[in-house]
């Protein structure tokens, strides 16, 4: 699981690299987004697969907007880090990655579409 501190550091580096406003707007929303992939009901994972966990992470960051700025950039990096930690990655063009993130942020992708 990615800690709040780690997520805020990643956000800080994205803002330093690409510009924008620093800061966390809502720590509770950030904590919720980071915890969502690991929620359970009873003793069953709500998001059983690595891809479902990754999808719930990026969707929560992009929809909850925990940061003042840079939510899409930070959410994408958190997604990639989680995938890489689990020996997975995204192999597609920059344009397709951009479209993927924009569609999530604008609510045009269902959870199932994010997973696939």
C-alpha positions as CSV (number, residue, x, y, z in Angstrom):
1,X,0.0,0.0,0.0
2,X,1.2,3.5,-0.8
3,X,1.3,5.8,2.2
4,X,-0.1,9.3,2.3
5,X,3.5,10.6,2.7
6,X,4.7,8.7,-0.3
7,X,1.8,9.9,-2.4
8,X,2.4,13.5,-1.3
9,X,6.1,13.2,-2.2
10,X,5.2,11.9,-5.7
11,X,2.7,14.7,-6.1
12,X,5.4,17.2,-5.0
13,X,7.9,15.9,-7.6
14,X,5.3,16.0,-10.4
15,X,4.5,19.6,-9.6
16,X,8.2,20.5,-9.4
17,X,8.8,18.9,-12.8
18,X,5.7,20.1,-14.7
19,X,4.4,23.1,-12.8
20,X,1.2,23.7,-10.9
21,X,0.1,24.3,-7.3
22,X,1.6,22.3,-4.5
23,X,-0.5,20.9,-1.7
24,X,-3.1,18.4,-0.5
25,X,-6.6,19.7,-0.7
26,X,-8.2,16.9,1.2
27,X,-6.1,14.4,3.2
28,X,-9.2,12.3,4.0
29,X,-9.9,11.9,0.3
30,X,-6.3,10.9,-0.3
31,X,-6.3,8.4,2.5
32,X,-9.6,6.9,1.1
33,X,-8.2,6.7,-2.4
34,X,-5.0,5.0,-1.3
35,X,-7.0,2.5,0.9
36,X,-9.7,1.7,-1.6
37,X,-7.8,-1.0,-3.5
38,X,-7.4,-3.0,-0.3
39,X,-10.9,-2.9,1.0
40,X,-12.6,-6.1,2.0
41,X,-16.0,-7.4,2.7
42,X,-15.9,-10.1,5.3
43,X,-12.6,-11.7,4.4
44,X,-12.9,-11.2,0.6
45,X,-11.1,-8.5,-1.3
46,X,-13.5,-6.2,-3.1
47,X,-10.8,-5.8,-5.8
48,X,-9.4,-9.3,-6.2
49,X,-6.9,-8.8,-9.0
50,X,-3.9,-6.5,-9.4
51,X,-5.6,-4.8,-12.3
52,X,-8.7,-4.1,-10.3
53,X,-6.7,-2.7,-7.4
54,X,-4.7,-0.5,-9.8
55,X,-7.9,0.7,-11.5
56,X,-9.6,1.5,-8.2
57,X,-6.5,3.5,-7.2
58,X,-6.3,5.7,-10.3
59,X,-10.1,6.1,-10.4
60,X,-10.2,7.3,-6.8
61,X,-7.3,9.8,-7.2
62,X,-8.8,11.3,-10.3
63,X,-12.4,11.4,-9.1
64,X,-11.7,12.5,-5.5
65,X,-9.2,15.2,-6.4
66,X,-7.3,15.1,-3.1
67,X,-4.6,17.5,-4.4
68,X,-4.9,21.1,-5.2
69,X,-3.4,20.5,-8.7
70,X,-1.8,17.6,-10.6
71,X,-4.3,14.9,-9.7
72,X,-4.2,13.3,-13.1
73,X,-0.4,13.3,-13.2
74,X,-0.1,12.0,-9.7
75,X,-2.8,9.4,-10.2
76,X,-1.2,8.1,-13.3
77,X,2.2,7.8,-11.6
78,X,0.7,6.0,-8.6
79,X,-1.0,3.6,-11.0
80,X,2.3,2.9,-12.8
81,X,4.2,2.4,-9.6
82,X,1.6,-0.1,-8.3
83,X,1.6,-2.0,-11.6
84,X,5.4,-2.1,-11.7
85,X,5.6,-3.3,-8.1
86,X,3.4,-6.2,-9.3
87,X,5.5,-6.9,-12.4
88,X,3.0,-5.3,-14.8
89,X,3.1,-2.1,-16.9
90,X,1.2,-0.2,-19.6
91,X,2.5,-0.7,-23.1
92,X,0.8,1.8,-25.4
93,X,1.4,5.2,-27.0
94,X,1.6,8.5,-25.1
95,X,-1.6,9.6,-26.8
96,X,-3.5,6.5,-25.7
97,X,-2.2,7.0,-22.1
98,X,-3.3,10.6,-22.2
99,X,-6.8,9.6,-23.5
100,X,-7.0,6.9,-20.8
101,X,-6.4,9.3,-18.0
102,X,-8.7,12.0,-19.4
103,X,-11.5,9.6,-19.9
104,X,-11.2,8.5,-16.2
105,X,-11.0,12.0,-15.0
106,X,-14.1,13.1,-17.0
107,X,-16.2,10.1,-15.9
108,X,-16.3,8.7,-19.4
109,X,-14.7,5.3,-18.5
110,X,-16.5,2.8,-16.4
111,X,-14.6,0.8,-13.8
112,X,-14.6,-2.2,-16.1
113,X,-13.2,-0.2,-18.9
114,X,-10.4,1.1,-16.7
115,X,-9.5,-2.5,-15.7
116,X,-9.2,-3.6,-19.3
